[in-house]
Amino acid sequence: MNAQSTGPVELRSDSALRDAYSRAVVHVAHEARNSVAHVTVSRNSSRAGAGSGFAFTHDGFFLTNSHVVHGAGKIRAAFADGAEHRARLVGEDPDTDVAVLRLEDGSPRGMELGDSRTVEQGQIAIAVGSPLGFEFTVTAGIVSATGRSLRSFSGPMIDDVIQTDTALNPGNSGGPLLDSAGRVIGMNTAAIPSAQGLAFAVAINTVEWVATELMRHGRVRRGRLGIAAGTLPLPRRWVRENGWPAATAVQIKEIVPGGAAALAGLKAGDWIVGLDGTTVSDLSDVLKLLSGDGADRTLAAKVLRSSGGLLKPVHALLTPRARS
């Protein structure tokens, strides 16, 4: 019996071999291409700087890190399609490392902002930016943890930070962290140079709230509770038994001695689930209530505290310390 030749093996194209992970990253990179820019700054001291940023509206408003543009004289944003635009600083908030720019002669497509409350540990995280000046570089990894706290460049702690193992280098600062659908879930802000796989992004809900304040007022007026905290899932049993409308809340990790929370008797491990009669499901809910008039008025807080393995309600009055 003679074996019949089957002929040459047909090689499948790269596009046919791409798995779901690759397809997601390729799609996100393609969609982000015209919205993410390499940001360069010049300062009066002649010390130049660079980072990344992205358009978040369709009329020229642009996000980056405060530490990228702080003290800048001239700012330019260069996009992957070759377009380059002058930019002016609308406002910055060093405490959350957020800055808003306005492109003076261009309006690239704004990226879709996601909801950082829905971010889950283990999901795909895609970073786009210009590390070390290599424009429009894409790296991918996973969300390692949510609800982290990270010290800002100006000193205070940034709460509700997303930790990823996505490769970040100097120059990635201010670029978007995206989910597999191309929605922005955070703004990349820092990597730990002495460690591998430790990168951090400010949660997009916090970024969006700060950006709104900067666009309206040019600054963020806020009250301080004197806590380090993060958004975390509430115990399912408590949510179910109490018919609570939110699955997450703000858990206190540290208490600053002498701060509003310490004076009200709150403790590390407590959950803030309500403030001023409003359900708290996310750290951005707290930030909103502490801005503007809330910066200097007493707020009634509903707090849960673990006692004998059960969560029991505690009521407290918090008087934030205003800081402009």
C-alpha positions in Angstrom: 0.0 0.0 0.0 1.5 3.2 -1.1 1.3 6.2 1.2 -0.3 9.1 -0.4 1.3 12.4 -0.1 -0.7 15.0 1.7 1.1 17.8 0.1 2.7 20.8 1.8 1.4 21.7 5.2 -0.6 24.9 5.0 0.7 27.5 7.6 -2.0 29.5 9.3 -1.5 33.2 9.4 -0.6 35.0 12.6 -4.0 36.5 12.8 -5.7 33.1 12.8 -3.3 31.8 15.6 -4.0 34.7 18.0 -5.6 33.6 21.2 -8.3 35.6 23.0 -5.6 37.3 25.2 -3.6 38.4 22.2 -6.7 39.6 20.3 -7.7 41.7 23.3 -4.3 43.4 23.7 -4.1 44.0 19.9 -7.6 45.5 19.9 -6.8 47.8 22.8 -3.5 48.9 21.4 -5.3 49.8 18.1 -8.1 51.7 19.8 -5.7 53.6 22.1 -3.3 54.6 19.3 -4.7 58.0 18.6 -5.6 59.0 22.1 -2.3 58.4 24.0 0.6 60.8 23.7 4.2 61.2 24.7 4.3 64.3 26.9 7.4 66.5 27.0 8.0 69.5 29.2 10.5 72.3 29.5 11.1 74.2 32.7 12.8 77.5 33.5 15.6 75.7 35.2 16.3 74.1 31.7 15.6 70.7 33.3 13.4 68.9 30.9 11.0 66.1 31.7 8.8 63.6 30.0 6.0 61.2 30.6 2.7 60.0 29.1 -0.9 61.1 29.0 -4.2 60.5 27.3 -7.2 62.4 26.0 -10.4 61.8 28.0 -12.8 64.1 26.3 -13.4 64.8 22.6 -12.7 68.5 23.0 -9.0 68.5 23.9 -8.9 67.8 27.7 -6.0 65.6 28.6 -4.8 63.7 31.7 -1.4 63.0 33.0 0.5 62.9 36.3 1.1 66.0 38.4 4.7 65.1 38.8 5.2 64.9 35.0 4.1 68.6 34.4 4.7 70.2 37.8 6.6 73.5 37.3 6.5 73.2 33.5 7.1 76.2 31.3 6.1 74.6 28.0 4.2 71.4 27.5 3.8 69.4 24.2 1.9 66.2 23.5 3.1 64.0 20.6 0.8 61.3 19.3 1.6 58.0 17.4 0.0 59.3 14.2 2.6 62.1 14.1 0.4 64.9 15.4 2.0 67.1 18.0 0.1 69.7 20.0 0.9 72.5 22.5 -0.8 72.1 25.8 -1.6 74.3 28.8 -2.0 73.3 32.4 -5.7 73.5 33.6 -4.9 72.4 37.1 -3.0 69.8 39.1 -3.5 68.0 42.4 -0.1 66.7 43.7 -1.9 64.8 46.5 -3.4 62.4 44.0 -0.7 62.9 41.3 -3.4 64.0 38.8 -3.1 66.9 36.3 -5.5 68.1 33.6 -4.2 69.7 30.4 -5.9 71.3 27.5 -4.5 70.8 24.1 -4.5 74.2 22.4 -4.6 73.2 18.8 -6.1 69.7 18.6 -8.9 67.5 19.8 -7.9 63.8 19.7 -10.5 61.1 20.4 -11.2 60.9 24.1 -10.8 57.4 25.7 -13.7 55.7 27.5 -13.4 55.8 31.3 -14.3 52.7 33.1 -15.5 52.1 36.7 -12.6 51.1 39.0 -15.1 49.7 41.5 -15.6 46.7 39.1 -11.9 46.0 38.8 -11.1 42.5 40.0 -7.9 40.8 41.1 -6.4 38.7 38.3 -8.1 40.5 35.3 -6.1 41.7 32.3 -4.3 45.1 32.7 -2.8 46.8 29.7 -0.5 49.9 30.0 0.1 52.3 27.1 2.8 55.0 27.3 6.3 56.1 26.4 8.8 54.4 28.7 12.2 55.9 28.4 11.0 58.0 25.5 10.0 55.0 23.3 6.7 56.3 22.1 3.5 54.3 22.1 4.7 51.2 23.9 2.2 48.6 25.0 2.7 46.2 27.9 0.2 43.8 29.5 -0.2 41.9 32.7 -2.8 41.4 35.4 -4.3 43.3 38.3 -2.3 42.1 41.3 -4.4 43.8 43.9 -6.9 46.7 44.4 -7.4 49.1 47.3 -3.7 49.7 47.9 -2.3 53.0 49.4 0.7 54.7 47.9 2.6 57.8 49.1 2.3 60.6 46.6 5.2 62.7 45.4 4.0 65.5 47.5 3.8 63.4 50.7 0.2 62.4 51.5 -1.1 58.9 50.9 -3.0 58.2 47.7 -5.7 55.7 48.5 -7.6 53.3 46.3 -4.5 52.5 44.1 -4.5 49.6 41.7 -1.4 47.3 41.9 -0.4 45.5 38.7 2.5 43.4 37.4 2.4 45.3 34.1 5.9 46.4 33.1 6.3 50.2 33.7 9.4 52.3 33.4 10.2 56.0 33.7 8.1 57.7 31.0 5.0 55.5 31.6 3.8 58.0 34.2 0.5 59.5 33.3 -0.4 56.9 30.7 -3.7 54.9 30.9 -4.1 51.5 32.5 -6.8 49.7 30.4 -9.1 46.7 30.7 -9.5 44.1 28.0 -12.4 46.2 26.5 -10.2 49.3 26.2 -11.8 51.2 29.1 -9.4 53.2 31.3 -9.4 51.7 34.8 -6.4 53.7 36.2 -3.7 56.2 35.5 -0.2 54.7 35.8 1.8 56.6 38.4 4.7 54.6 39.8 6.8 51.5 39.7 9.2 50.2 42.3 12.7 50.3 40.7 14.2 47.7 43.1 11.4 45.2 42.5 10.0 43.3 39.6 6.3 43.2 38.9 5.3 46.0 41.3 3.5 48.8 39.5 0.8 51.2 40.6 -2.1 53.2 39.0 -4.4 55.7 40.6 -8.0 54.3 40.3 -9.9 56.0 37.5 -12.8 56.9 39.7 -10.5 59.0 41.9 -8.8 60.5 38.8 -12.2 61.4 37.2 -13.4 63.1 40.4 -10.2 65.1 40.8 -10.2 66.0 37.1 -13.8 67.3 37.4 -12.7 69.5 40.4 -9.7 70.9 38.5 -11.8 71.7 35.4 -14.4 73.5 37.4 -12.3 75.3 40.0 -8.7 74.9 39.0 -7.9 73.2 42.3 -9.2 70.6 44.7 -10.6 71.9 48.0 -10.9 69.0 50.4 -11.3 68.0 54.0 -9.0 65.4 55.7 -10.3 62.5 57.8 -6.8 61.4 58.8 -7.0 57.9 57.4 -5.4 55.6 54.9 -8.1 53.5 53.3 -9.1 51.5 50.3 -12.2 50.2 48.5 -12.8 46.5 49.3 -15.7 44.0 49.1 -18.0 43.9 52.1 -18.6 40.5 53.7 -21.3 38.9 51.5 -23.2 37.6 54.5 -23.6 41.1 56.0 -24.7 42.6 52.7 -27.3 39.9 52.3 -28.6 39.9 55.8 -29.0 43.7 55.9 -30.2 44.2 52.3 -27.4 46.6 51.8 -27.4 48.3 48.4 -23.6 48.2 47.8 -21.2 45.2 47.7 -18.2 47.3 48.5 -17.2 50.0 51.1 -14.2 51.9 52.4 -12.1 50.0 54.9 -9.8 52.0 57.1 -6.2 50.7 57.1 -4.4 53.3 59.2 -5.5 56.1 61.5 -3.5 59.3 61.8 -3.1 60.4 65.4 -5.0 63.6 66.1 -7.0 63.5 62.9 -10.7 63.7 62.5 -11.2 59.9 62.5 -9.0 59.4 65.6 -10.9 62.1 67.5 -14.2 60.4 66.5 -12.9 57.0 67.9 -12.6 55.2 64.6 -10.1 52.3 64.4 -8.1 50.5 61.7 -10.3 47.7 60.3 -13.5 49.7 60.5 -15.7 50.0 57.4 -17.2 53.3 56.4 -20.5 52.4 54.7 -22.4 55.6 55.0 -21.5 59.3 55.2 -23.9 62.3 55.5 -26.8 60.0 54.8 -25.3 58.7 51.6 -24.2 55.1 51.0 -20.5 54.8 50.6 -19.4 52.1 48.2 -16.1 53.6 46.9 -13.4 55.9 48.1 -14.4 58.4 45.5 -17.8 58.7 47.3 -15.9 59.9 50.4 -13.8 62.3 48.4 -16.8 63.9 46.8 -18.4 64.5 50.2 -15.2 65.9 51.6 -14.9 68.5 48.8 -16.3 72.0 48.6 -18.7 72.7 51.5 -17.9 69.3 53.0 -14.4 70.3 53.7 -15.3 72.2 56.8 -18.6 70.8 58.2 -19.3 67.9 60.5 -20.5 64.7 58.8 -22.4 61.8 60.3 -20.8 58.5 59.5 -22.2 55.0 59.6 -19.3 52.6 60.4 -19.1 48.8 60.8 -16.7 47.3 63.4 -15.8 43.7 63.9 -16.9 42.4 67.3 -16.9 38.7 68.2 -16.7 37.8 64.6 -19.7 39.9 63.6 -19.9 43.4 62.1 -21.8 45.8 64.3 -22.8 49.4 63.4 -21.1 52.3 65.1 -22.1 55.9 64.6 -19.6 58.7 64.6 -19.4 62.4 63.9 -16.5 63.4 61.7 -15.2 67.0 61.4 -12.7 67.0 58.5 -9.8 69.4 58.7 -9.9 71.6 55.6 -7.0 71.8 53.3 -6.9 73.7 50.0 
